[in-house]
Amino acid sequence: MKKFDIYQILFGLLLTVIALYFMLRPSSSQAAPKSSIPTIQIDKLIWDKTEMTIGDVKGFASATGFVSAAEKNGGGLSYEAGFVKKPGWSWKTPYGVPAQDLEPAVHLNQKEAESVCRFYGKRLPSNDEWTSAAFLEQRNNPPAGYVKGQRYPYPGGSAPTPSHCLSGCGDYKGLAPAGALNRGTGHVLAGTTKPGVNGLLDMGGNVWEWTATERNGGYITRGASWWYGPERQQESDVESKPGDIAVVYIGFRCVADAVKQ
């Protein structure tokens, strides 16, 4: 075989290897799976209008084989005389029975929440990002009852009535089966309360929301839940919980940087 023919063969093999590399390598521009949750832009962030839902976590679990720590441990936690494990309670069955896809996803710890957000090309907000969106009205033309640049005492605005909580909030009834809880009625479906500051729903009440900000060896949660009255929803209430805890009244919502959209 002539030397020229060998060079041609080697050159052809090289081109084949290069082509296969570019065909098989992961694409950095590959779009993330699309979440079903409606969004709104506030300053430089794209916010999910509601908490993460069970339906979207199902999409994440189906694609990744995800099994939560609560499922592995035999159940998530509820508060009675201290935290108690509730057998069979998980993000799929928050009160021990199958839940609707539009219920907020609870019984997920902070790292699990972070992973779900990342799957959809998003992340958990920081504490500062969360409080800015929850209390400071930033829309150019907000509806009646809201004024651009005003900071409000509740994520619902001047009063907690748009939100769902133990007492002193709106007239909402939670979805927990009778007898499942020793206090409150549980969460309501995502998107069924009234919008508050910046058009977001349930930044106050319904379920606590994980943030990405560490504090006291855990992570800050914001907004309070159906378990508490509206006083826990205020900006001065800074709660932190261990990052590995999975509880019936802690959920989360995701954000994305607008420049990356």
GULOFI-84773 format. One record per residue (C-alpha): residue in three letters; residue number from 1; x, y, z. Coordinates in steps of 0.2 Angstrom, whole numbers. Example, Ala and Ser with C-alpha at 12.3 -4.5 7.8 and 13.67 -1.06 7.14 Angstrom:
2
SITE   r   k     u     v     w
SITE ALA   1    62   -22    39
SITE SER   2    68    -5    36
//
This chain:
261
SITE   r   k     u     v     w
SITE MET   1     0     0     0
SITE LYS   2     7    17    -5
SITE LYS   3    11    30     9
SITE PHE   4    -2    42     1
SITE ASP   5   -16    29     3
SITE ILE   6   -11    26    22
SITE TYR   7   -12    45    25
SITE GLN   8   -29    45    17
SITE ILE   9   -36    31    27
SITE LEU  10   -29    39    43
SITE PHE  11   -36    56    39
SITE GLY  12   -53    48    36
SITE LEU  13   -52    39    53
SITE LEU  14   -48    56    61
SITE LEU  15   -63    64    53
SITE THR  16   -74    50    59
SITE VAL  17   -68    51    77
SITE ILE  18   -70    70    77
SITE ALA  19   -88    69    70
SITE LEU  20   -92    56    83
SITE TYR  21   -86    67    97
SITE PHE  22   -97    81    92
SITE MET  23  -112    70    89
SITE LEU  24  -111    61   106
SITE ARG  25  -104    75   118
SITE PRO  26  -117    83   130
SITE SER  27  -124    99   122
SITE SER  28  -122   113   134
SITE SER  29  -136   122   125
SITE GLN  30  -148   108   127
SITE ALA  31  -164   115   134
SITE ALA  32  -170   109   151
SITE PRO  33  -186   100   153
SITE LYS  34  -201   113   154
SITE SER  35  -210   115   170
SITE SER  36  -229   117   170
SITE ILE  37  -228   131   183
SITE PRO  38  -232   149   176
SITE THR  39  -219   162   179
SITE ILE  40  -217   180   181
SITE GLN  41  -201   191   180
SITE ILE  42  -197   202   195
SITE ASP  43  -182   213   192
SITE LYS  44  -168   201   186
SITE LEU  45  -176   184   191
SITE ILE  46  -189   173   183
SITE TRP  47  -200   167   197
SITE ASP  48  -212   152   198
SITE LYS  49  -229   160   203
SITE THR  50  -233   146   214
SITE GLU  51  -224   133   224
SITE MET  52  -217   117   216
SITE THR  53  -231   105   212
SITE ILE  54  -232    86   214
SITE GLY  55  -235    85   196
SITE ASP  56  -218    93   191
SITE VAL  57  -209    82   204
SITE LYS  58  -217    67   196
SITE GLY  59  -209    73   179
SITE PHE  60  -192    74   188
SITE ALA  61  -193    57   197
SITE SER  62  -199    49   181
SITE ALA  63  -184    55   171
SITE THR  64  -171    53   185
SITE GLY  65  -177    38   195
SITE PHE  66  -177    49   210
SITE VAL  67  -183    42   227
SITE SER  68  -184    54   241
SITE ALA  69  -176    52   258
SITE ALA  70  -193    52   266
SITE GLU  71  -198    37   255
SITE LYS  72  -182    28   260
SITE ASN  73  -185    31   278
SITE GLY  74  -203    25   278
SITE GLY  75  -211    42   279
SITE GLY  76  -209    61   282
SITE LEU  77  -212    71   297
SITE SER  78  -227    80   305
SITE TYR  79  -227    90   321
SITE GLU  80  -237    83   336
SITE ALA  81  -229    82   353
SITE GLY  82  -212    86   344
SITE PHE  83  -208    79   326
SITE VAL  84  -215    62   323
SITE LYS  85  -212    51   308
SITE LYS  86  -228    47   298
SITE PRO  87  -227    30   289
SITE GLY  88  -231    32   271
SITE TRP  89  -231    51   270
SITE SER  90  -220    57   256
SITE TRP  91  -221    70   242
SITE LYS  92  -232    59   232
SITE THR  93  -244    55   247
SITE PRO  94  -242    71   259
SITE TYR  95  -255    65   271
SITE GLY  96  -253    46   268
SITE VAL  97  -265    45   253
SITE PRO  98  -262    49   235
SITE ALA  99  -262    67   231
SITE GLN 100  -267    78   216
SITE ASP 101  -254    84   204
SITE LEU 102  -257   102   208
SITE GLU 103  -254   100   227
SITE PRO 104  -237   108   233
SITE ALA 105  -223    96   234
SITE VAL 106  -218    94   253
SITE HIS 107  -208    81   262
SITE LEU 108  -193    85   252
SITE ASN 109  -177    91   260
SITE GLN 110  -167   106   255
SITE LYS 111  -155    97   244
SITE GLU 112  -169    87   235
SITE ALA 113  -178   104   232
SITE GLU 114  -162   111   225
SITE SER 115  -161    95   213
SITE VAL 116  -179    97   207
SITE CYS 117  -176   116   203
SITE ARG 118  -160   111   194
SITE PHE 119  -168    98   183
SITE TYR 120  -180   112   176
SITE GLY 121  -165   124   173
SITE LYS 122  -169   134   189
SITE ARG 123  -163   135   207
SITE LEU 124  -169   140   224
SITE PRO 125  -169   158   228
SITE SER 126  -158   166   241
SITE ASN 127  -166   173   257
SITE ASP 128  -163   191   250
SITE GLU 129  -170   187   234
SITE TRP 130  -185   179   242
SITE THR 131  -189   194   254
SITE SER 132  -187   206   240
SITE ALA 133  -200   197   229
SITE ALA 134  -212   194   243
SITE PHE 135  -212   211   252
SITE LEU 136  -207   225   239
SITE GLU 137  -219   228   225
SITE GLN 138  -209   230   209
SITE ARG 139  -222   230   195
SITE ASN 140  -223   245   184
SITE ASN 141  -242   245   184
SITE PRO 142  -248   234   199
SITE PRO 143  -266   232   201
SITE ALA 144  -277   241   214
SITE GLY 145  -271   239   232
SITE TYR 146  -252   238   227
SITE VAL 147  -240   253   224
SITE LYS 148  -224   251   215
SITE GLY 149  -209   254   227
SITE GLN 150  -219   251   243
SITE ARG 151  -214   238   255
SITE TYR 152  -228   228   263
SITE PRO 153  -230   219   280
SITE TYR 154  -236   203   272
SITE PRO 155  -232   194   256
SITE GLY 156  -251   196   252
SITE GLY 157  -249   215   254
SITE SER 158  -257   226   268
SITE ALA 159  -266   211   275
SITE PRO 160  -263   192   275
SITE THR 161  -281   189   268
SITE PRO 162  -274   183   251
SITE SER 163  -265   168   259
SITE HIS 164  -270   152   268
SITE CYS 165  -265   150   286
SITE LEU 166  -271   143   303
SITE SER 167  -282   159   307
SITE GLY 168  -282   177   301
SITE CYS 169  -280   173   283
SITE GLY 170  -292   170   268
SITE ASP 171  -307   158   269
SITE TYR 172  -298   143   262
SITE LYS 173  -299   125   268
SITE GLY 174  -284   113   266
SITE LEU 175  -284    96   258
SITE ALA 176  -278    85   273
SITE PRO 177  -290    70   276
SITE ALA 178  -301    71   292
SITE GLY 179  -291    66   307
SITE ALA 180  -274    66   298
SITE LEU 181  -268    82   307
SITE ASN 182  -269    88   325
SITE ARG 183  -269   106   320
SITE GLY 184  -274   115   304
SITE THR 185  -282   108   288
SITE GLY 186  -266   106   278
SITE HIS 187  -261   114   261
SITE VAL 188  -272   120   247
SITE LEU 189  -269   117   228
SITE ALA 190  -256   128   221
SITE GLY 191  -263   143   212
SITE THR 192  -280   143   220
SITE THR 193  -277   157   233
SITE LYS 194  -276   176   228
SITE PRO 195  -260   184   221
SITE GLY 196  -251   195   232
SITE VAL 197  -235   207   231
SITE ASN 198  -228   206   213
SITE GLY 199  -242   194   208
SITE LEU 200  -235   179   217
SITE LEU 201  -246   166   226
SITE ASP 202  -243   158   243
SITE MET 203  -227   167   247
SITE GLY 204  -236   169   264
SITE GLY 205  -244   154   271
SITE ASN 206  -249   137   263
SITE VAL 207  -231   129   265
SITE TRP 208  -214   135   271
SITE GLU 209  -202   138   257
SITE TRP 210  -184   132   257
SITE THR 211  -171   145   252
SITE ALA 212  -152   143   247
SITE THR 213  -146   153   262
SITE GLU 214  -138   144   276
SITE ARG 215  -140   149   294
SITE ASN 216  -137   141   311
SITE GLY 217  -131   125   303
SITE GLY 218  -147   124   292
SITE TYR 219  -156   133   279
SITE ILE 220  -168   148   280
SITE THR 221  -186   144   276
SITE ARG 222  -199   158   273
SITE GLY 223  -217   162   272
SITE ALA 224  -224   151   286
SITE SER 225  -238   138   282
SITE TRP 226  -255   132   286
SITE TRP 227  -249   127   303
SITE TYR 228  -246   145   309
SITE GLY 229  -256   161   310
SITE PRO 230  -251   176   299
SITE GLU 231  -238   184   311
SITE ARG 232  -226   171   305
SITE GLN 233  -227   177   287
SITE GLN 234  -218   193   291
SITE GLU 235  -201   198   285
SITE SER 236  -194   199   302
SITE ASP 237  -198   181   305
SITE VAL 238  -182   172   300
SITE GLU 239  -184   153   302
SITE SER 240  -170   140   299
SITE LYS 241  -171   121   298
SITE PRO 242  -159   107   296
SITE GLY 243  -156   104   277
SITE ASP 244  -160    86   279
SITE ILE 245  -177    88   287
SITE ALA 246  -193    82   276
SITE VAL 247  -209    89   284
SITE VAL 248  -227    90   279
SITE TYR 249  -228   109   279
SITE ILE 250  -211   113   270
SITE GLY 251  -211   115   251
SITE PHE 252  -202   127   239
SITE ARG 253  -202   137   223
SITE CYS 254  -189   139   210
SITE VAL 255  -182   154   201
SITE ALA 256  -171   157   186
SITE ASP 257  -159   171   181
SITE ALA 258  -168   181   167
SITE VAL 259  -151   184   158
SITE LYS 260  -151   165   155
SITE GLN 261  -168   164   148
//
